[in-house]
Amino acid sequence: MIFRDLVTMPLGNLWRIKLRSALTISGVMIAIGTFVAMLSFGAGNEQYVTEQWEKLGLFNTMYVYPLREDSDNDTTQNATLNDSAIVSLALLPGVEFAYPFASFDVTAIIDDSSQSFDAQALPLVATETKMFSQLKDGRMFETDSAQEVVVTTVFLKEFEIDSSSSVIGKQLVLSVERLRLDSAVASLLRNSGEAVRRVFHKNMLDSLKQTGYMRRIMESELSQAANSFSDGFFNSPAIISDTLTIVGVLKTGRGRGRLEPVLIPMATAERFYSGGMSNNPTELLASVTSGSIDFSSSSKIKRNYPRVTLQLDRHTPFQTVKDSIEALGFRSFSYAEKFEELSKFFFYFDFALALIGMIALTTASLGIVNTMVMSISERRREIGVLKSLGASERDIKILFLFESALIGSIGAVCGILLGWGVARISSAVVQFYMAKEGIEGIELFVLPWWLVLIAFAFGLLISILAGAYPAARAAKIDPMEALRTG
Protein backbone atom coordinates (compact mmCIF):
# COMPACT_ATOMS: atom_id res chain seq x y z
CA MET A 1 0.00 0.00 0.00
CA ILE A 2 1.57 3.23 -1.19
CA PHE A 3 1.53 6.58 0.64
CA ARG A 4 -1.04 8.06 -1.76
CA ASP A 5 -3.51 5.33 -0.82
CA LEU A 6 -2.94 6.06 2.87
CA VAL A 7 -4.03 9.65 2.24
CA THR A 8 -6.77 9.38 -0.39
CA MET A 9 -8.66 6.47 1.16
CA PRO A 10 -9.10 8.10 4.62
CA LEU A 11 -10.06 11.41 2.96
CA GLY A 12 -12.64 9.64 0.83
CA ASN A 13 -14.12 7.90 3.83
CA LEU A 14 -14.28 11.13 5.87
CA TRP A 15 -16.00 12.85 2.97
CA ARG A 16 -18.51 10.02 2.74
CA ILE A 17 -19.55 10.50 6.37
CA LYS A 18 -19.32 14.31 6.30
CA LEU A 19 -21.63 15.07 9.23
CA ARG A 20 -20.06 12.57 11.58
CA SER A 21 -16.56 13.64 10.55
CA ALA A 22 -17.42 17.31 11.02
CA LEU A 23 -18.74 16.70 14.53
CA THR A 24 -15.69 14.64 15.50
CA ILE A 25 -13.27 17.23 14.07
CA SER A 26 -15.25 19.99 15.85
CA GLY A 27 -14.70 18.23 19.18
CA VAL A 28 -10.95 18.14 18.57
CA MET A 29 -11.00 21.75 17.36
CA ILE A 30 -12.78 23.02 20.49
CA ALA A 31 -10.44 21.06 22.75
CA ILE A 32 -7.31 22.37 20.99
CA GLY A 33 -8.79 25.88 20.91
CA THR A 34 -9.32 25.76 24.68
CA PHE A 35 -5.80 24.45 25.15
CA VAL A 36 -4.28 27.19 22.99
CA ALA A 37 -6.32 30.06 24.46
CA MET A 38 -5.48 29.12 28.04
CA LEU A 39 -1.78 28.60 27.44
CA SER A 40 -1.74 31.79 25.38
CA PHE A 41 -2.90 33.67 28.48
CA GLY A 42 -0.19 32.09 30.64
CA ALA A 43 2.51 32.73 28.01
CA GLY A 44 1.32 36.33 27.60
CA ASN A 45 1.61 37.07 31.32
CA GLU A 46 5.06 35.52 31.53
CA GLN A 47 6.27 37.41 28.47
CA TYR A 48 4.90 40.70 29.82
CA VAL A 49 6.66 40.31 33.17
CA THR A 50 9.92 39.29 31.48
CA GLU A 51 9.82 42.21 29.05
CA GLN A 52 9.01 44.74 31.76
CA TRP A 53 11.77 43.53 34.06
CA GLU A 54 14.24 43.48 31.17
CA LYS A 55 13.09 46.92 30.07
CA LEU A 56 13.72 48.35 33.53
CA GLY A 57 16.99 46.48 33.99
CA LEU A 58 15.69 44.71 37.08
CA PHE A 59 17.61 41.51 36.36
CA ASN A 60 20.84 43.44 37.02
CA THR A 61 19.48 45.27 40.07
CA MET A 62 19.86 44.24 43.69
CA TYR A 63 18.61 46.05 46.78
CA VAL A 64 20.45 45.98 50.10
CA TYR A 65 18.71 46.55 53.44
CA PRO A 66 19.78 46.59 57.09
CA LEU A 67 19.15 43.43 59.05
CA ARG A 68 15.75 43.16 60.66
CA GLU A 69 15.51 43.77 64.38
CA ASP A 70 14.47 40.15 64.97
CA SER A 71 17.56 38.82 63.19
CA ASP A 72 19.54 36.14 65.07
CA ASN A 73 22.81 37.22 63.47
CA ASP A 74 24.64 38.64 66.49
CA THR A 75 27.97 39.09 64.74
CA THR A 76 26.66 41.66 62.31
CA GLN A 77 23.82 43.30 64.22
CA ASN A 78 25.61 46.67 64.38
CA ALA A 79 26.05 46.99 60.61
CA THR A 80 24.32 50.11 59.30
CA LEU A 81 23.74 51.36 55.78
CA ASN A 82 25.75 54.56 55.82
CA ASP A 83 28.15 56.11 53.33
CA SER A 84 31.06 53.93 54.39
CA ALA A 85 28.89 50.83 53.92
CA ILE A 86 28.03 52.01 50.40
CA VAL A 87 31.75 52.22 49.59
CA SER A 88 32.22 48.63 50.81
CA LEU A 89 29.25 47.41 48.78
CA ALA A 90 30.48 49.15 45.62
CA LEU A 91 33.81 47.31 45.92
CA LEU A 92 32.21 43.85 45.94
CA PRO A 93 33.09 41.65 42.92
CA GLY A 94 30.39 41.88 40.27
CA VAL A 95 29.01 45.23 41.48
CA GLU A 96 29.35 48.04 38.94
CA PHE A 97 28.20 50.81 41.29
CA ALA A 98 26.05 51.43 44.36
CA TYR A 99 23.89 54.36 45.40
CA PRO A 100 21.59 55.00 48.37
CA PHE A 101 17.86 55.61 48.51
CA ALA A 102 17.95 59.09 50.05
CA SER A 103 14.53 60.72 50.33
CA PHE A 104 13.18 63.69 52.23
CA ASP A 105 9.95 65.71 52.50
CA VAL A 106 9.68 68.80 50.31
CA THR A 107 7.10 71.42 49.49
CA ALA A 108 6.96 72.00 45.73
CA ILE A 109 5.62 75.22 44.21
CA ILE A 110 4.89 75.56 40.49
CA ASP A 111 2.66 78.21 38.89
CA ASP A 112 1.48 79.42 42.33
CA SER A 113 0.30 75.93 43.24
CA SER A 114 1.97 73.94 46.00
CA GLN A 115 2.01 70.29 47.01
CA SER A 116 3.96 68.22 49.52
CA PHE A 117 6.02 65.38 48.10
CA ASP A 118 8.83 63.01 48.88
CA ALA A 119 11.95 63.93 46.92
CA GLN A 120 14.78 61.55 46.10
CA ALA A 121 18.45 62.41 45.76
CA LEU A 122 19.83 60.58 42.73
CA PRO A 123 23.45 60.30 41.56
CA LEU A 124 24.21 60.87 37.90
CA VAL A 125 25.49 57.31 37.46
CA ALA A 126 22.04 55.94 38.35
CA THR A 127 20.41 57.90 35.52
CA GLU A 128 22.34 55.79 33.00
CA THR A 129 20.50 52.61 34.03
CA LYS A 130 17.41 51.29 32.25
CA MET A 131 15.17 52.07 35.22
CA PHE A 132 15.64 55.81 34.69
CA SER A 133 15.59 55.71 30.91
CA GLN A 134 11.79 55.53 30.59
CA LEU A 135 11.31 59.24 29.96
CA LYS A 136 7.96 60.55 28.80
CA ASP A 137 9.41 63.93 27.91
CA GLY A 138 12.67 65.83 28.25
CA ARG A 139 15.90 64.39 29.63
CA MET A 140 17.67 63.47 32.86
CA PHE A 141 19.87 66.06 34.60
CA GLU A 142 23.38 66.42 33.22
CA THR A 143 25.54 66.64 36.36
CA ASP A 144 25.32 65.82 40.06
CA SER A 145 25.34 69.52 40.90
CA ALA A 146 22.99 70.78 38.18
CA GLN A 147 20.21 73.14 39.22
CA GLU A 148 17.78 70.80 37.53
CA VAL A 149 15.05 68.41 38.59
CA VAL A 150 13.19 65.49 37.03
CA VAL A 151 9.59 64.80 38.01
CA THR A 152 7.41 61.75 37.46
CA THR A 153 3.92 61.28 36.08
CA VAL A 154 2.69 61.04 39.69
CA PHE A 155 3.89 64.64 40.16
CA LEU A 156 1.88 65.75 37.12
CA LYS A 157 -1.20 63.93 38.36
CA GLU A 158 -1.06 65.63 41.76
CA PHE A 159 -0.80 69.05 40.12
CA GLU A 160 -3.49 68.06 37.57
CA ILE A 161 -1.17 68.73 34.64
CA ASP A 162 -2.28 66.89 31.50
CA SER A 163 0.64 67.59 29.18
CA SER A 164 4.07 66.42 30.28
CA SER A 165 5.80 68.63 27.69
CA SER A 166 4.21 71.74 29.20
CA VAL A 167 6.29 71.51 32.38
CA ILE A 168 9.66 71.14 30.65
CA GLY A 169 11.70 74.28 31.32
CA LYS A 170 9.46 75.54 34.13
CA GLN A 171 10.87 76.71 37.45
CA LEU A 172 10.10 74.53 40.46
CA VAL A 173 10.59 75.99 43.92
CA LEU A 174 11.45 73.36 46.52
CA SER A 175 11.62 73.99 50.23
CA VAL A 176 12.28 71.82 53.27
CA GLU A 177 12.06 72.35 57.00
CA ARG A 178 15.12 71.39 59.03
CA LEU A 179 15.40 71.24 62.82
CA ARG A 180 18.30 73.35 64.06
CA LEU A 181 20.14 73.37 67.36
CA ASP A 182 20.77 77.13 67.24
CA SER A 183 17.00 77.78 67.20
CA ALA A 184 16.65 75.73 70.36
CA VAL A 185 19.59 77.52 72.05
CA ALA A 186 18.23 80.94 71.06
CA SER A 187 14.86 80.08 72.56
CA LEU A 188 16.56 78.87 75.73
CA LEU A 189 18.66 82.05 76.03
CA ARG A 190 15.63 84.28 75.51
CA ASN A 191 13.87 82.64 78.42
CA SER A 192 16.92 82.25 80.70
CA GLY A 193 17.13 85.94 81.56
CA GLU A 194 13.47 86.03 82.40
CA ALA A 195 13.95 82.93 84.56
CA VAL A 196 16.69 84.62 86.62
CA ARG A 197 14.58 87.74 87.18
CA ARG A 198 11.61 85.59 88.10
CA VAL A 199 13.62 83.72 90.73
CA PHE A 200 15.04 86.83 92.38
CA HIS A 201 11.89 88.95 92.19
CA LYS A 202 9.38 86.39 93.33
CA ASN A 203 11.48 84.67 95.95
CA MET A 204 13.32 86.02 98.95
CA LEU A 205 17.04 85.36 98.98
CA ASP A 206 16.66 83.95 102.48
CA SER A 207 14.17 81.41 101.14
CA LEU A 208 16.75 80.15 98.71
CA LYS A 209 18.81 78.97 101.64
CA GLN A 210 16.22 76.31 102.38
CA THR A 211 17.31 73.09 100.64
CA GLY A 212 13.84 71.68 99.90
CA TYR A 213 12.53 74.96 98.59
CA MET A 214 15.64 75.45 96.48
CA ARG A 215 15.23 71.97 94.93
CA ARG A 216 11.63 72.69 93.97
CA ILE A 217 12.62 76.00 92.39
CA MET A 218 15.41 74.34 90.38
CA GLU A 219 13.16 71.53 89.17
CA SER A 220 10.54 74.04 88.07
CA GLU A 221 13.05 76.22 86.23
CA LEU A 222 14.78 73.25 84.60
CA SER A 223 11.43 71.99 83.36
CA GLN A 224 10.64 75.38 81.85
CA ALA A 225 14.12 75.51 80.30
CA ALA A 226 13.57 72.08 78.71
CA ASN A 227 10.23 73.24 77.33
CA SER A 228 11.88 76.35 75.89
CA PHE A 229 14.61 74.25 74.30
CA SER A 230 12.18 71.77 72.71
CA ASP A 231 9.85 74.58 71.59
CA GLY A 232 12.70 76.34 69.82
CA PHE A 233 13.96 73.07 68.33
CA PHE A 234 10.69 71.63 67.03
CA ASN A 235 8.55 74.73 66.41
CA SER A 236 11.12 77.04 64.82
CA PRO A 237 12.59 75.01 61.96
CA ALA A 238 14.85 76.56 59.37
CA ILE A 239 13.34 76.86 55.88
CA ILE A 240 15.77 75.91 53.10
CA SER A 241 14.58 76.74 49.58
CA ASP A 242 15.98 76.40 46.11
CA THR A 243 14.69 77.01 42.60
CA LEU A 244 15.34 74.25 40.09
CA THR A 245 14.45 73.84 36.42
CA ILE A 246 12.30 70.88 35.36
CA VAL A 247 14.17 69.12 32.54
CA GLY A 248 12.39 65.77 32.31
CA VAL A 249 9.29 63.74 33.11
CA LEU A 250 9.83 60.10 34.03
CA LYS A 251 7.22 57.41 33.57
CA THR A 252 6.09 55.51 36.63
CA GLY A 253 4.47 52.19 35.87
CA ARG A 254 3.95 48.61 37.00
CA GLY A 255 6.99 46.60 38.01
CA ARG A 256 9.08 49.65 38.91
CA GLY A 257 10.98 49.88 42.18
CA ARG A 258 10.14 52.59 44.68
CA LEU A 259 10.50 55.96 42.98
CA GLU A 260 9.66 59.35 44.49
CA PRO A 261 7.74 62.01 42.48
CA VAL A 262 10.68 64.47 42.55
CA LEU A 263 14.25 63.44 41.59
CA ILE A 264 17.12 65.80 42.44
CA PRO A 265 20.84 65.50 41.55
CA MET A 266 22.79 64.12 44.51
CA ALA A 267 25.08 67.11 45.08
CA THR A 268 22.20 69.57 44.64
CA ALA A 269 20.18 67.67 47.21
CA GLU A 270 22.98 68.14 49.78
CA ARG A 271 21.79 71.72 50.21
CA PHE A 272 18.47 70.46 51.49
CA TYR A 273 20.20 68.06 53.88
CA SER A 274 22.42 70.74 55.40
CA GLY A 275 21.53 73.03 58.22
CA GLY A 276 19.78 70.62 60.54
CA MET A 277 17.79 67.45 60.96
CA SER A 278 14.65 66.28 59.27
CA ASN A 279 11.42 67.10 61.09
CA ASN A 280 9.90 63.84 59.88
CA PRO A 281 9.02 61.95 63.11
CA THR A 282 9.90 58.58 61.58
CA GLU A 283 13.32 59.73 60.37
CA LEU A 284 14.01 61.55 63.62
CA LEU A 285 13.13 58.49 65.70
CA ALA A 286 15.31 56.29 63.47
CA SER A 287 18.26 58.66 63.93
CA VAL A 288 17.88 58.73 67.69
CA THR A 289 17.44 54.95 67.90
CA SER A 290 20.49 54.23 65.76
CA GLY A 291 22.62 56.75 67.62
CA SER A 292 23.35 58.68 64.41
CA ILE A 293 21.65 61.91 65.44
CA ASP A 294 23.60 64.80 63.97
CA PHE A 295 22.39 68.37 64.40
CA SER A 296 24.75 69.91 61.91
CA SER A 297 24.53 67.25 59.17
CA SER A 298 28.16 68.01 58.44
CA SER A 299 29.24 64.41 59.00
CA LYS A 300 28.09 62.34 56.03
CA ILE A 301 29.23 59.06 57.57
CA LYS A 302 26.50 59.33 60.20
CA ARG A 303 23.72 59.45 57.66
CA ASN A 304 21.90 56.13 57.51
CA TYR A 305 19.84 54.93 54.55
CA PRO A 306 16.87 52.53 54.43
CA ARG A 307 18.08 50.98 51.18
CA VAL A 308 21.04 50.85 48.83
CA THR A 309 20.70 49.90 45.16
CA LEU A 310 23.42 47.85 43.48
CA GLN A 311 23.89 47.68 39.73
CA LEU A 312 25.37 44.28 38.91
CA ASP A 313 27.41 43.06 36.00
CA ARG A 314 25.07 40.98 33.83
CA HIS A 315 27.47 38.03 33.86
CA THR A 316 27.76 37.89 37.66
CA PRO A 317 25.64 35.25 39.46
CA PHE A 318 23.35 37.03 41.92
CA GLN A 319 23.97 34.35 44.56
CA THR A 320 27.68 35.27 44.72
CA VAL A 321 26.87 38.92 45.40
CA LYS A 322 24.14 37.96 47.86
CA ASP A 323 26.57 35.87 49.91
CA SER A 324 29.04 38.78 50.03
CA ILE A 325 26.30 41.16 51.18
CA GLU A 326 25.26 38.82 53.98
CA ALA A 327 28.91 38.55 55.04
CA LEU A 328 28.92 42.34 55.51
CA GLY A 329 25.89 42.08 57.79
CA PHE A 330 23.06 43.12 55.47
CA ARG A 331 20.16 41.43 53.74
CA SER A 332 19.35 41.72 50.06
CA PHE A 333 16.57 41.48 47.51
CA SER A 334 17.27 40.39 43.94
CA TYR A 335 14.79 40.49 41.08
CA ALA A 336 16.77 37.75 39.33
CA GLU A 337 16.24 35.49 42.34
CA LYS A 338 12.55 36.35 42.53
CA PHE A 339 12.19 35.72 38.81
CA GLU A 340 13.38 32.16 39.32
CA GLU A 341 10.60 31.69 41.85
CA LEU A 342 8.16 33.44 39.52
CA SER A 343 9.18 31.13 36.67
CA LYS A 344 8.21 28.15 38.82
CA PHE A 345 4.85 29.77 39.47
CA PHE A 346 4.30 30.30 35.73
CA PHE A 347 5.27 26.68 35.09
CA TYR A 348 2.65 25.36 37.50
CA PHE A 349 0.14 27.94 36.26
CA ASP A 350 0.66 26.85 32.65
CA PHE A 351 0.53 23.22 33.71
CA ALA A 352 -2.85 23.76 35.38
CA LEU A 353 -4.19 25.52 32.28
CA ALA A 354 -2.81 22.76 30.05
CA LEU A 355 -4.45 20.14 32.27
CA ILE A 356 -7.84 21.73 31.66
CA GLY A 357 -7.16 21.65 27.93
CA MET A 358 -6.02 18.02 28.15
CA ILE A 359 -9.28 17.06 29.82
CA ALA A 360 -11.15 18.58 26.89
CA LEU A 361 -8.83 16.75 24.49
CA THR A 362 -9.44 13.45 26.25
CA THR A 363 -13.17 13.97 25.89
CA ALA A 364 -12.71 14.72 22.20
CA SER A 365 -10.65 11.53 21.79
CA LEU A 366 -13.69 9.51 22.83
CA GLY A 367 -15.48 10.97 19.83
CA ILE A 368 -12.63 9.79 17.60
CA VAL A 369 -12.87 6.28 19.04
CA ASN A 370 -16.62 6.24 18.44
CA THR A 371 -16.25 7.47 14.85
CA MET A 372 -13.54 4.94 14.03
CA VAL A 373 -15.40 1.99 15.60
CA MET A 374 -18.54 2.84 13.63
CA SER A 375 -16.38 3.19 10.52
CA ILE A 376 -15.08 -0.37 11.03
CA SER A 377 -18.62 -1.73 11.20
CA GLU A 378 -19.57 0.05 8.01
CA ARG A 379 -16.39 -0.87 6.11
CA ARG A 380 -16.05 -4.60 6.91
CA ARG A 381 -16.44 -5.56 3.21
CA GLU A 382 -13.81 -2.93 2.23
CA ILE A 383 -11.41 -4.36 4.81
CA GLY A 384 -12.08 -7.89 3.53
CA VAL A 385 -11.39 -6.81 -0.08
CA LEU A 386 -8.13 -5.09 0.91
CA LYS A 387 -6.94 -8.18 2.76
CA SER A 388 -7.93 -10.40 -0.15
CA LEU A 389 -5.83 -8.21 -2.44
CA GLY A 390 -2.78 -8.71 -0.23
CA ALA A 391 -3.04 -6.02 2.42
CA SER A 392 -1.52 -7.17 5.67
CA GLU A 393 -2.82 -6.53 9.16
CA ARG A 394 -0.10 -3.91 9.49
CA ASP A 395 -1.37 -2.13 6.36
CA ILE A 396 -4.94 -2.10 7.68
CA LYS A 397 -3.78 -0.80 11.06
CA ILE A 398 -1.72 1.97 9.43
CA LEU A 399 -4.69 2.91 7.21
CA PHE A 400 -6.99 3.46 10.18
CA LEU A 401 -4.27 5.22 12.16
CA PHE A 402 -3.80 7.59 9.22
CA GLU A 403 -7.52 8.29 9.24
CA SER A 404 -7.57 9.09 12.95
CA ALA A 405 -4.37 11.17 12.51
CA LEU A 406 -6.09 13.06 9.71
CA ILE A 407 -9.02 13.86 12.00
CA GLY A 408 -6.59 15.07 14.68
CA SER A 409 -4.50 17.14 12.24
CA ILE A 410 -7.49 18.95 10.75
CA GLY A 411 -8.97 19.48 14.23
CA ALA A 412 -5.62 20.72 15.60
CA VAL A 413 -5.10 23.26 12.80
CA CYS A 414 -8.65 24.56 13.14
CA GLY A 415 -8.29 24.55 16.93
CA ILE A 416 -5.10 26.63 16.79
CA LEU A 417 -6.91 29.18 14.63
CA LEU A 418 -9.88 29.11 17.00
CA GLY A 419 -7.65 29.57 20.06
CA TRP A 420 -5.83 32.44 18.37
CA GLY A 421 -9.14 34.09 17.54
CA VAL A 422 -10.44 33.72 21.10
CA ALA A 423 -7.15 35.13 22.45
CA ARG A 424 -7.37 38.15 20.11
CA ILE A 425 -10.97 38.87 21.08
CA SER A 426 -10.19 38.47 24.79
CA SER A 427 -7.16 40.74 24.47
CA ALA A 428 -9.23 43.41 22.70
CA VAL A 429 -11.88 43.28 25.43
CA VAL A 430 -9.28 43.53 28.24
CA GLN A 431 -7.49 46.44 26.58
CA PHE A 432 -10.81 48.22 25.96
CA TYR A 433 -11.70 48.11 29.65
CA MET A 434 -8.16 49.10 30.66
CA ALA A 435 -8.31 52.13 28.37
CA LYS A 436 -11.74 52.95 29.77
CA GLU A 437 -10.24 53.00 33.29
CA GLY A 438 -7.30 55.11 32.15
CA ILE A 439 -4.79 52.25 32.47
CA GLU A 440 -2.08 51.70 29.91
CA GLY A 441 -3.05 48.72 27.76
CA ILE A 442 -0.95 45.58 27.98
CA GLU A 443 -0.88 42.41 25.87
CA LEU A 444 -1.83 39.44 28.02
CA PHE A 445 -2.28 36.90 25.21
CA VAL A 446 0.51 35.74 22.91
CA LEU A 447 0.84 32.79 20.56
CA PRO A 448 4.53 31.76 20.46
CA TRP A 449 5.72 29.22 17.91
CA TRP A 450 6.37 26.61 20.59
CA LEU A 451 2.72 26.75 21.66
CA VAL A 452 1.59 26.18 18.06
CA LEU A 453 3.87 23.16 17.75
CA ILE A 454 2.82 21.71 21.12
CA ALA A 455 -0.88 22.18 20.35
CA PHE A 456 -0.56 20.48 16.96
CA ALA A 457 1.55 17.67 18.44
CA PHE A 458 -0.96 17.06 21.24
CA GLY A 459 -3.87 17.02 18.81
CA LEU A 460 -2.07 14.56 16.55
CA LEU A 461 -0.87 12.36 19.41
CA ILE A 462 -4.25 12.15 21.13
CA SER A 463 -5.98 11.27 17.88
CA ILE A 464 -3.45 8.53 17.06
CA LEU A 465 -3.81 7.08 20.56
CA ALA A 466 -7.59 7.24 20.21
CA GLY A 467 -7.39 5.41 16.87
CA ALA A 468 -5.05 2.69 18.15
CA TYR A 469 -7.84 0.45 19.49
CA PRO A 470 -10.12 0.73 16.42
CA ALA A 471 -7.11 0.18 14.11
CA ALA A 472 -6.09 -2.96 16.00
CA ARG A 473 -9.69 -4.19 15.88
CA ALA A 474 -9.90 -3.56 12.13
CA ALA A 475 -6.61 -5.38 11.52
CA LYS A 476 -7.94 -8.54 13.18
CA ILE A 477 -11.04 -8.88 10.97
CA ASP A 478 -11.18 -12.17 9.10
CA PRO A 479 -11.36 -11.35 5.34
CA MET A 480 -13.49 -14.41 4.49
CA GLU A 481 -16.02 -13.65 7.17
CA ALA A 482 -15.99 -9.94 6.22
CA LEU A 483 -16.74 -10.76 2.56
CA ARG A 484 -19.46 -13.26 3.49
CA THR A 485 -21.27 -11.05 5.99
CA GLY A 486 -20.29 -7.56 4.73
C-alpha positions, 0 to 999 in steps of 0.5 A, spaced: 500 500 500 503 506 497 503 513 501 497 516 496 492 510 498 494 512 505 491 519 504 486 518 499 482 512 502 481 516 509 479 522 505 474 519 501 471 515 507 471 522 511 468 525 505 462 520 505 460 520 512 461 528 512 456 530 518 459 525 523 466 527 521 465 534 522 462 533 529 468 529 530 473 534 528 469 539 531 470 536 538 478 536 537 477 543 534 474 546 540 479 542 545 485 544 541 482 551 541 481 551 549 488 548 550 491 554 545 487 560 548 489 558 556 496 557 554 496 563 550 494 567 556 499 564 561 505 565 556 502 572 555 503 574 562 510 571 563 512 574 556 509 581 559 513 580 566 519 578 562 519 584 558 518 589 563 523 587 568 528 586 562 526 593 560 527 596 567 533 592 567 531 589 574 535 583 572 541 586 574 538 590 580 539 588 587 537 592 593 540 591 600 537 593 606 539 593 614 538 586 618 531 586 621 531 587 628 528 580 629 535 577 626 539 572 630 545 574 626 549 577 632 555 578 629 553 583 624 547 586 628 551 593 628 552 593 621 548 600 618 547 602 611 551 609 611 556 612 606 562 607 608 557 601 607 556 604 600 563 604 599 564 597 601 558 594 597 560 598 591 567 594 591 564 587 591 566 583 585 560 583 580 558 590 582 558 596 577 556 601 582 552 602 588 547 608 590 543 610 596 535 611 597 535 618 600 529 621 600 526 627 604 519 631 604 519 637 600 514 642 598 513 643 591 511 650 588 509 651 580 505 656 577 502 658 584 500 651 586 503 647 591 504 640 594 507 636 599 512 630 596 517 626 597 523 627 593 529 623 592 536 624 591 539 621 585 546 620 583 548 621 575 550 614 574 544 611 576 540 615 571 544 611 565 540 605 568 534 602 564 530 604 570 531 611 569 531 611 561 523 611 561 522 618 559 515 621 557 518 627 555 525 631 556 531 628 559 535 626 565 539 632 569 546 632 566 551 633 572 550 631 580 550 639 581 545 641 576 540 646 578 535 641 575 530 636 577 526 630 574 519 629 576 514 623 574 507 622 572 505 622 579 507 629 580 503 631 574 497 627 576 497 631 583 498 638 580 493 636 575 497 637 569 495 633 563 501 635 558 508 632 560 511 637 555 508 643 558 512 643 564 519 642 561 523 648 562 518 651 568 521 653 574 520 649 580 521 651 587 522 646 593 523 647 600 524 643 606 524 644 613 530 642 618 530 642 625 536 646 628 540 646 634 541 654 634 534 655 634 533 651 640 539 655 644 536 661 642 529 660 645 533 657 651 537 664 652 531 668 651 527 665 656 533 664 661 534 671 663 526 672 664 527 665 669 533 669 673 529 675 674 523 671 676 527 667 681 530 673 684 523 677 684 518 672 686 522 669 691 526 672 697 534 670 697 533 667 704 528 662 702 533 660 697 537 657 703 532 652 704 534 646 701 527 643 699 525 649 697 531 650 692 530 643 689 523 645 687 525 652 684 530 648 680 526 643 678 521 648 676 526 652 672 529 646 669 522 643 666 521 650 663 528 651 660 527 644 657 520 646 654 523 652 651 529 648 648 524 643 645 519 649 643 525 652 639 527 646 636 521 643 634 517 649 632 522 654 629 525 650 623 529 653 618 526 653 611 531 651 606 529 653 599 531 652 592 529 654 585 530 648 580 528 647 572 524 641 570 528 638 565 524 631 564 518 627 566 519 620 568 514 614 567 512 611 573 508 604 571 507 597 573 513 593 576 518 599 577 521 599 584 520 605 589 521 611 585 519 618 588 515 624 584 521 628 585 528 626 583 534 631 584 541 630 583 545 628 589 550 634 590 544 639 589 540 635 594 545 636 599 543 643 600 536 640 602 540 636 607 544 641 610 543 646 616 539 641 621 535 634 621 529 632 618 522 634 622 519 627 619 518 623 626 519 617 623 526 619 620 528 623 627 526 616 631 530 612 626 536 617 627 535 617 635 534 609 635 540 608 631 545 613 635 546 617 628 543 623 630 547 629 627 544 636 628 549 639 623 549 634 618 556 636 616 558 628 618 556 624 612 558 618 615 552 618 620 547 618 615 543 612 615 539 609 609 533 605 608 536 601 602 542 601 597 541 599 590 546 595 586 547 595 579 550 588 577 554 586 572 550 581 567 554 576 567 555 575 575 551 570 578 546 574 583 547 568 589 555 570 589 553 577 590 548 575 595 553 571 599 558 577 600 552 582 602 550 577 607 557 577 610 557 584 611 551 584 615 546 586 610 540 582 607 538 583 600 533 582 595 534 580 587 529 580 582 533 575 578 532 570 584 525 572 585 524 571 577 526 564 578 521 563 583 516 566 579 518 562 573 516 556 577 509 559 578 508 560 571 510 553 570 505 550 575 500 555 572 501 553 565 501 546 567 494 547 570 491 551 564 494 545 560 491 540 564 484 543 563 485 543 555 487 536 556 481 534 559 477 537 553 482 533 548 481 526 552 473 527 551 474 529 544 478 523 543 472 519 545 469 521 539 474 519 535 474 512 538 466 512 536 467 514 529 472 509 528 469 503 531 462 505 527 467 506 521 469 499 522 462 496 522 460 500 516 467 498 512 467 490 513 467 488 506 472 494 504 477 491 509 475 484 507 477 486 499 483 489 501 486 483 505 484 479 499 488 483 495 494 482 499 493 487 504 496 485 511 494 486 518 499 492 518 497 495 512 490 495 515 492 498 522 496 503 518 490 505 514 486 506 520 491 510 524 492 515 518 484 516 518 484 518 525 491 522 525 487 526 519 481 527 524 486 530 529 491 534 524 485 537 521 482 538 528 488 541 531 489 546 525 482 549 526 483 549 533 489 553 533 486 558 529 480 558 533 484 559 540 488 564 536 481 568 535 479 567 542 485 570 544 485 576 540 478 577 542 479 576 549 485 581 548 481 586 545 476 586 550 481 587 556 485 592 553 478 596 551 476 596 559 483 598 561 483 604 556 476 605 559 479 605 566 485 610 564 490 604 564 495 603 559 493 597 555 498 591 555 498 584 551 496 578 556 495 573 550 501 571 545 501 565 541 509 563 540 511 558 535 512 553 541 505 553 543 503 552 536 507 546 535 505 543 542 498 544 540 498 540 533 503 535 536 498 534 542 492 534 537 495 529 533 498 524 538 491 524 542 488 522 535 493 517 534 492 514 541 484 514 540 485 510 533 489 505 536 484 500 538 479 501 532 485 500 528 487 494 532 480 491 531 480 492 524 486 489 523 484 482 526 477 482 521 477 475 518 477 477 510 473 471 508 467 472 514 468 480 512 466 478 505 461 473 506 457 477 511 459 484 509 
